[in-house]
Every structure is written in C-alpha cells, then in structure tokens.
Amino acid sequence: MPHEDSPVVLSAWISPGNTHPNSRYRDAVWSMAPLIDNPGTGLGKIHWKNCPDSLREQVKLVAWTMINGRLRPTYLSTRGVVARGRTSGPDMRATCYEWMRLARWLHKRHLPSLAACTEDEWRAYASERLGKGVSRETAAIICARLTDLWAFDQLSASPCGITQPPWETEGVDDFLPAFGNTALGENSTEPLDPLVLGPLLIWAIRLVDDLADDILAAWTERCRLADLATSNKASPAGWAALEKLLLPLVRSGAPLPATWVGNRFWVARTYVGAVTGASPGQVVRFTQQHGLREIVGQRPGPCPLMVPVRGQINGKPWREKIDFSEAAELMRHLGTAAAIICLYLTGMRTQEVQSLRSGCCPDPAPGDDGTPGRHLIRSHHFKNVTDEDGNHVSAGEERSVPWVAITPVVHAIRVLERMVPPGELLLSAAHHNHHHRLGALKKDTLAMRIKAFVAWVNHEAAAQGLPEQSIPEDPHGPIRLGRFRRTLSWHIARRPGGLIALAIQYGHMRTVLDARTSAGYGARSRRGIHAVLDVETALAAADTAARLRDQVAAGERISGPAARRALTAAVHTPRFEGRIVPRTFARKAAAFLARDGVVLFDNPDAFLICAFKHDNALCEPEPGATAPRQYDCRPGCGNAVRTDTHARRLRERADEIDQLAAHAPQPVGKRLRANATRLRETADTHDVTAQPAEALT
C-alpha cells in the first residue's frame, strides 16, 4: 500500500535522465512528467478534483497501481493478447480520466463505492457512454480502459472489488456502435490542397533560403539593443540624447518610434533607450513630461534596425529596413517556415521532427570519386518503441536507418541550428518561445504558428504585389501537422512531375523511395512513409483505372502499345469509393502494386497512362520497383496508353505553348513552337491508331 508521502512514480520507472519533480500520493495533482522523456509530448497532470470525494481514494489506489505495476502475463495470455507492457504516461492519464468519468456517473446514482458497480450498472453506463456519437474505434478504447480498472484493482494491495465488465465474458462487439465510415489511421487524413501547399512551401523556402540571413541579423541586433537598454544608467548625456532624438519629431509633427502592445501603440521605450543611451527611468519620465503617450497613438513611427537588408522577393529588396518591433515576429515565422519544410519534405512524423537536435544532419564526407555524399538525419523515432519486456519507452530510440535529407531540408536544419545552441532541440521551446520551458514546441503551438505564418504570408504577398502567391483557406479545414506527411505521399503518387513543386521535383523522391534499401528515404522495408505511399499510390491507380473504364464506356477510343493490357486492367480493378481505408489496407496496397503489368499510373504531365510493366519501361526503374519514374517518362515506351481525352489535352497544351511563343524572343519562340508541333503530332498519331474498346477485347 502507498502512504501519504509515497512518490506517485516509483524510481524503477523513471529513466536516469528524467529530472522532472515527482508528486506525492497525498497531492491533489499528480504530474505525469517523470514518465515522459519525449520532447514533443506535453507534461500532463492528473487533477483529482475531477473525481468525487466518496470514490477518490479508491480510484487513486487503482491509478497508483497502474502507474507502478503491470498486468500479469497469465491474465493477458488468457485473453489471446501478446503480452503488452506498461503504456505511456499520457495514455495512463487518459485512462485515469476515463475512470473518473465512471466515478462521477456512479456518484450521481448515489453509489458509494466502486464495488457497487454491478453488471447492471456496467450495462447502463456502457449504453450511455458509448451511445453519444462515439466512433466504434473510440468505443473499443473506452471499453479497454474500463476493463483496466477491474484488472488493476485485482492487482492492488487493497482491492475494492469492482465487478468484471460484462463485455469481458460476452465479447465487446455487442457493446460497440455499429460499423460505419469511421476514419481509421493516417489514411483518413485529407492531404493539403495543392492551391494551399504550393504557396505555403514557396514562402517557407523563401524565408529559409532568401531571407534568413536578414532576419537572424535583425534578431541579433534587436537582442543587443534590448540588453543595452536595460543596462543603461541615468546620466545628463542620456537625457540630452532623448531631447535631441524626440523633441524635433514632436515639434515637426513627425511620427514617433512606436511599438504595438495589446490594442494600442506605445512609445518604443526599449528601442529609444538603446539608441540614446538613456536609462529606462529617464525614458519613462521624458514620455510623461512631454505627453508622448497620447502623441504616439496618433503618429506611430518605425524603429529601424541598422543592419543591411540583402534578401529579395521577386527581384526587389523585401525591406528597406527591418523594424525593431517586427524582429521577434519574423524570427517566429522563420522557425515556423523551417519546421514546415522538415514536416513536409522528410516524411517524418511530428514527434520525430520535434525530437531533432542541432548536429543531427552533419555534412557528409565526399565519396571516393570526390562527389558529395547524401545528407543523413540521425534522430529518434517513437512509434511502437518498447523495451525487452514490452514496456513503452517514452524517450524512443535512435532510428537504425537514418532519414535522407534533400537540399531544402538541409537548409532548414542549418537555419534552425543558428537559432538554438549546439546539441539543443531544433524546435526547443526555451529558445523559440524565449521562455524557460522544457522540451520542444508542442503540436498545438506549432499549429497556431502555422496559422499565424499563413496570415503573415497573405499580408506580405499583398504588400509585395504578389497576390497570386497568397495562401487560400484549405477546403478540408485547418492545416494540422499530420496532414503534411499524408500530403507528401499524395503528391508523389499523383503529381509525379511536381505541379506543386514550383520549387521541388517530387518525382525524384519516388526514385529514392522505390529503392527500399537500407539507405532508403523513408523507412526500413515497407514501414513508415512507404506504407502511406503504397496506400496512396494504390488509390491513385484505382482511380486511374476507374476513369479509363468510364471513358471507354462513354465511347472514347484508346491507343498505345499497352492499350489492350490497360483495358483489361481497368475492367478487373475494383473501384474505391472515397479514401477512408483501414490500417490493413497498407498490406493489401503493397500486394496490389506488385501486380506487374496491370497497374495503371496516370501521368498528367506526359498526357498518358502508364500500364507499368517493369521490363518494358524506358524510364529505367530500380530493381523491384512497383511504380515508374513518372518524371522521366520517355516517348516510345511499351507501357504508354492514351485516350481521346489525352489527345484533346495535348492540342490544348500546344495552343498554350504557341501563345507563349508569340511573346517570346525568336530563339526561345522557335523552340516553343517546335515543342507544340511535337505535341500535335503525338495527338495526330493517337487519332490514326486509336481503336474503340470493342476492337481490343
């Protein structure tokens, strides 16, 4: 039995590097921090005020038993479950709150103890708890947590005797909501709309590549001025400098150095003190004596930092001077831009990006032939990381296969390394929030920063005369962090030439992904990003087959050396309604793509469908690849298929190129017109050789 001074978490479960303070059993609030080593996870707490007084001690004892114990392997084996170890601190916290919800329900029914929760009460509670719009998956989790209350109560030193839930003997299916179209897993997450991601990525890369030096220099100068202002001592020279700087502005009606705080402008006291050498007290007295508080609200002016501005947007300097008051905001947006690049262009999960540290991506040594090697990111992963006993390892473990970083990611990491000390988390909350906080910026904070970044981009795009580069609202809702990883696979699978790229050629990522070797881009074998990519690619192929089937049914003709094979594949490929798929579909997707010769890949940039057969492909795919190098599609390939729709789009594209040629210099115009002619010739070839579906079956 624990006593009042017992630690909430026994030392055996606290990792050596965890220095978070431990709560005591008597405390009204229990911290889960001693169990949390993941820098991206919030340090949750259990507030016992949410549990009724009459049941609190009983629930606390079971909670303490769960935190410091583990279900018996004999118990787990009778359930047909592979012995699971201890779960994570956040999961334990969520389980405790589920128990408290039951306790409140029992208290309202005037039941004095957990032992009074009989089979009838379990059935009534399950009907009420699981019948309020709860998904089937969530309901199963709730039932498992409620079962844990009974299981851990049996392990405690003083069991209260709560009854076994009826679903443990009757099976849980009858207690769960009916099957529906409930989203499961990552593949239920909508990818970001191309019209959103395009400008978002452009501005993120622009800040990192073009504007970072200016922003970092401005921040350094701002910090220098802030330190100077606080250390200034009062002196006659400081007062004279104040008069020399501010009185002419007041008398001439010119704007005064101002900063926006709260909902109004104030005199920029820190800036004024730094540039004049006056003490903080002198600045305050001078402001009061001359009524500057009222004047600055009517005539707010800039606080320019004396650092050179070298960055450009659209070929022009993006600022004349960076303002003292905007330096902190620009630093936040720079960190956000670098985080966006890492979240999107690495394929990492959010927690994996949050755990990146300075030095995680060293410059590679050149190869034997002098060519530079690839940049590799060595860091931690967290999903399904357990120790030899099956216990959850909060700190994760270093990934045995490093991630491969493309150039924009390397640049983003280098910028973040300039923002934090060596060895520190790249997204350290202490350095990005400028407060003494532990760990990395949390998901909610990053999401809010991305929202603020989008607002800043739209304001900046208008100010720079680039309204076409503003970021619209995404039709599927807010830009959540998990959507970046899904979008990466979506665009690799469906936009091989990089429509979004405007800065990045996504097709080249497919090359590395298809290798699936130990040095591969995303993960070992088909785990991690490969599974997400396989699912998205399979869905894209199924959509392509469905469209081809609909087109030939509507009377369109088909041409190309693989026309008969493509038509057969289209007929036999099932139609997928929507994109909500179960987790098991990852394995089915890999098997679907492995059917060499009968999987169809749409290539809108080449105006064709590729009925991919590995040995026929002129794009020279990697050994074992299940998809073509769509960015390297070549004329004359034996896998090519075209429809009347493709021929029409070829001619439309040729007309667009002719319009460009009419306004281009003669040499460029000549090449453009030649390209347009080739496109029309390809369309003419289709018209001559195309056949209806009946002729090919």
Beta strands, then each sheet from edge to edge (+ up, - down):
strand 1: 29-31
strand 2: 45-47
strand 3: 256-261
strand 4: 264-267
strand 5: 300-301
strand 6: 312-313
strand 7: 316-317
strand 8: 375-377
strand 9: 380-381
strand 10: 397-398
strand 11: 403-405
strand 12: 558-559
strand 13: 599-603
strand 14: 608-612
strand 15: 640-643
sheet 1: 1+ 2-
sheet 2: 4+ 3- 5-
sheet 3: 6+ 7-
sheet 4: 8+ 11-
sheet 5: 9+ 10-
sheet 6: 12+ 15- 14+ 13-
end
